[in-house]
Amino acid sequence: MAYTLYLYKEIPSKSNKTIRIEIFERDYAGSAIEIDSVSSTPVTLTTDNTNNNVFVPVIKTYLGINIKDTGQIDYTRLFTPDATKFKVIIKVNGTTEWAGYLTPESFSQSLQYRSEINLIARDNLGMLSEFTYTSANTFGTIRNLINASKLIS
């Protein structure tokens, strides 16, 4: 699986850091497109640990991406049932801080003209919710489990 950069946006933060959103598409053959405009809250990171239980050893995270529709791109192509079609990477000052995939069928957009587009991505651990684990699966490490579920390349 070859991923090529499809969309990106660099956002300066209030703490003098640069946040870069990168969305890669599997088997994309075009050139990278800079997103024209994002909302005032372009990215939000949330966890699946709703009870704040410190005994939960692994917590999957979700990344919300909020883009303003300027008519630049047909963002509906991001609406796909393919769980690994679009890879998302967040970099802070050039260092990768988060990686995951757009959640299948997470695309949402208000019906207002030129409204915001909301995308949800989940991290690579979150992808494990798609993998059926049984006692017959005898893996020694998380990496083996992820590899066996074919979620990383």
LINDA-V920984 format. One record per pair of residues at least 6 apart in sequence whose C-alpha atoms are under 6 Angstrom apart, sorted by the first residue. I is the first residue (numbers start at 1). J is the second residue. If there is no record, write none. Layout:
i=I j=J
i=I j=J
//
This chain:
i=2 j=26
i=2 j=27
i=3 j=24
i=3 j=25
i=3 j=26
i=3 j=27
i=4 j=24
i=4 j=25
i=4 j=28
i=5 j=24
i=5 j=32
i=6 j=23
i=6 j=24
i=6 j=25
i=6 j=32
i=7 j=22
i=7 j=23
i=7 j=32
i=7 j=33
i=7 j=34
i=8 j=21
i=8 j=22
i=8 j=34
i=8 j=35
i=9 j=20
i=9 j=21
i=9 j=34
i=9 j=35
i=10 j=19
i=10 j=20
i=11 j=18
i=11 j=19
i=12 j=18
i=17 j=93
i=18 j=92
i=18 j=93
i=19 j=91
i=19 j=92
i=20 j=90
i=20 j=91
i=21 j=90
i=22 j=88
i=22 j=89
i=23 j=87
i=23 j=88
i=24 j=86
i=24 j=87
i=25 j=85
i=25 j=86
i=26 j=85
i=37 j=68
i=38 j=66
i=38 j=67
i=38 j=68
i=39 j=66
i=39 j=67
i=39 j=68
i=42 j=65
i=42 j=66
i=43 j=64
i=43 j=65
i=44 j=63
i=44 j=64
i=45 j=62
i=45 j=63
i=46 j=61
i=46 j=62
i=47 j=60
i=47 j=61
i=48 j=60
i=48 j=61
i=60 j=125
i=60 j=126
i=61 j=122
i=61 j=123
i=62 j=121
i=62 j=122
i=63 j=120
i=63 j=121
i=64 j=119
i=64 j=120
i=65 j=118
i=65 j=119
i=66 j=117
i=66 j=118
i=67 j=116
i=67 j=117
i=68 j=116
i=69 j=114
i=69 j=115
i=69 j=116
i=70 j=114
i=79 j=105
i=79 j=107
i=80 j=104
i=80 j=105
i=81 j=104
i=81 j=105
i=82 j=104
i=83 j=104
i=84 j=101
i=86 j=101
i=86 j=102
i=87 j=100
i=87 j=101
i=88 j=99
i=88 j=100
i=88 j=101
i=89 j=98
i=89 j=99
i=90 j=96
i=90 j=97
i=90 j=98
i=91 j=97
i=99 j=123
i=100 j=122
i=100 j=123
i=100 j=124
i=101 j=121
i=101 j=122
i=102 j=120
i=102 j=121
i=103 j=120
i=103 j=121
i=106 j=119
i=106 j=120
i=107 j=119
i=108 j=117
i=108 j=118
i=109 j=117
i=139 j=145
//
